Amino acid sequence: MTRILFLSTLLTLFTFTRCKVEKTNQQIIDEAVKHQSEALVIGASVDTMLEARFMQ
């Protein structure tokens, strides 16, 4: 009986800990998407400037 209680408690703690890690991973992914979007805007701007320079 004590082993079952211990294992169920351990499983519950592991589940809650794992959910917190996934939330943190989602925050990291959201930040990465934000940075990627900004990089695409900067890249398009640089591409436009380079095309203008090559046309001169």
C-alpha positions as CSV (number, residue, x, y, z in Angstrom):
1,M,0.0,0.0,0.0
2,T,2.8,2.4,0.8
3,R,4.5,1.7,-2.5
4,I,1.4,2.4,-4.4
5,L,0.9,5.7,-2.6
6,F,4.5,6.6,-3.2
7,L,4.4,5.7,-6.9
8,S,1.1,7.6,-7.5
9,T,2.5,10.7,-5.7
10,L,5.7,10.5,-7.8
11,L,3.7,10.1,-11.0
12,T,1.6,13.1,-10.1
13,L,4.6,15.3,-9.4
14,F,6.3,14.2,-12.6
15,T,3.1,15.1,-14.6
16,F,2.9,18.6,-13.1
17,T,6.6,19.2,-13.6
18,R,6.4,18.1,-17.2
19,C,3.5,20.4,-17.9
20,K,5.5,23.4,-16.6
21,V,8.4,22.5,-18.9
22,E,6.1,22.3,-21.9
23,K,4.7,25.7,-21.1
24,T,8.3,27.1,-20.9
25,N,9.1,25.4,-24.3
26,Q,6.0,27.1,-25.8
27,Q,7.2,30.5,-24.5
28,I,10.6,29.8,-26.2
29,I,8.9,28.9,-29.4
30,D,6.8,32.0,-29.4
31,E,9.8,34.2,-28.8
32,A,11.7,32.4,-31.7
33,V,8.7,33.1,-34.0
34,K,8.8,36.7,-33.1
35,H,12.5,37.0,-33.8
36,Q,12.1,35.1,-37.1
37,S,9.4,37.5,-38.2
38,E,11.6,40.5,-37.4
39,A,14.5,38.9,-39.3
40,L,12.3,38.4,-42.4
41,V,11.4,42.1,-42.3
42,I,15.0,43.1,-42.0
43,G,16.0,40.7,-44.7
44,A,13.5,42.1,-47.1
45,S,14.7,45.6,-46.4
46,V,18.3,44.7,-47.0
47,D,17.3,42.9,-50.2
48,T,15.6,46.0,-51.5
49,M,18.6,48.2,-50.7
50,L,20.9,45.7,-52.4
51,E,18.7,45.7,-55.5
52,A,18.8,49.5,-55.6
53,R,22.6,49.5,-55.3
54,F,23.0,47.0,-58.1
55,M,20.7,49.0,-60.4
56,Q,22.9,52.1,-60.0
